[in-house]
Amino acid sequence: MEKKDFEKYIEENYNVVIDIAKNAESLHNEVNQKYDDKPYFVHLSSVAYYAKVYGHNVCENDNDILPLIFGAYFHDSIEDARLTYNDVKAIANKYMTSEQAHCATEIVYALTNEKGRNRAERANEKYYLGIRETPFAPFVKICDRFAN
């Protein structure tokens, strides 16, 4: 997708993007999650920043943009904000079509660590396989890594 078209879509849908961001911020505030000593939204904003700057490289058309942005803001919501898959899907459905919401929810689900006692158990081969097999999840994971 052309960068200018991607940026135009983000600009034209600014209010939706801001609502998604505020919703994600609120969820993490409710569970008092921090990023070091800062509000967790600092991390979420960083992930979304990279998605907005480089997302044109992975999006094929306008229908891909909101799921990607939603995935960036909500990528830790199941793991850290006590949401279920269905909770995330219900929120996504407020902002986009059901097909887009499904894609957005799958991104979030793919980026949710497995149950485990340590990092090796939580980020196991099944976790990385799920990321690789889910559209846009590898890209959002890279954005997450850049933000860390």
N, C-alpha and C positions, 0 to 999 in steps of 0.2 A: 504494500500500500504506500502511496506517496506520503511523505512526511507532512506536507502542507494540508492534505486531506484529513489525515489523522488529527493534526492540531486544530483544524477547523471544526471537526466533530467534537473534540473535547471542549472547545470554546462555545459552540452552540448548545452543548449539553452541560454547561458549567454547573447549573443548579442541581442536576441529578448527581454529578460527580461530588459536589459539596455535601449533598445529603448522604450519599454513601459513606463519605469520609467521617461525617459527624456521627453517623450510626455506629461505625466501627470504633470511633473514639469513645463513645458512650459505653459500649459493651466492655471495653477493657478498663475503663474508669470504674465501672460497677464492681469489678472483681479486684480493684486496687492494684492492677498490674503495673509494674514499673519497668523502665528500660534504663538500667543502672539506677540513678537516683531521679530520673526524669519521667514524665508521663509516657506510657507506652506508645502513645500516638506519635511521638518523635520517630520511633522505628517504623510504624505503619506509613507515615508520611514519606519517609525515605524510600521505602519499597515502592510506593505509588509514584514517587518522583521518577525513579528509573523506568518504571512501566510507561509513564507519560513521555519521557524523553526518547526511549528506544522502541516503544510498542509498535510503531509503524513498520518495523522490520519483521514482525511476526503476524500482524493482522492482515487478512486478505481484503476485508471490506468493513463497512460501518458496523455490521452485526457482531463483529468480534471485539469491538472496543470496550463496551461496558462490561462484558464478562471478564475481560482482562483487568480492567481497573478495579472492579469489585474483588476479584481474586487477590489483587495486590493489597487492598485495604483489609480484607477479611481472612488472609491466609493463616493467621494464628487463632482464629475465633473458636474453632472446635477444640483445639489443643489447650488454649489458655483462657478462654472466656466462657467456658462451660456450655457451649452451644452444641446441639446435635446437628447431624446432616440435614434433617428436616427443618430445624430452626433456620439454618443458613439458607436453605432453599426458599422458605417462606419470606425471608427478608429480601432475597434476590428477586423474587417474583414481584415485589413492589416497584422495582426499578426497570424491569426489562421483560421481554417476552418469555414464555415458559421455556422455549428452546435455549435462549440465552441464559436464563436462570439456571437451567440444568448444567450448562457448560461452566458457569461461574461456580456453582456448588461443587462440581467435580474437581475444579482447580483447588478449591479449599480443602476438600476431602483428601486429594492426592498429597497435599502438603502437610497433612496432619500426621505426626509421628505415631508409630505403633506403640502399644503398651510395652513397657519394659522398665527394668530396674536401673539401667544406666543408658548412656547415649548409644552405645553399640547395639543394645537390644532395641532401643526406640527407633534408631535410624538404620534399620537392617536392609537386607536385599529386597524384601517385599516392599518396603517403603520407597526405595529408589526405583523399583520396577513400576510402581504405581505412578510415580512422577513421570517417568519416561513414556508411559502409555497414555497419559492424559494431555489432550491439546492445551497448550499454553502453560502447563504446569512447570516444565523445565525453564521456561523464560521467567516466570514469576519466582522460581527458586533462585535463579541467577540474580534477579533484582534483590531478593532477600539477602543473598550472600554479599552483594555490593553494599547493601545498607548496614550490614554488620561489620 
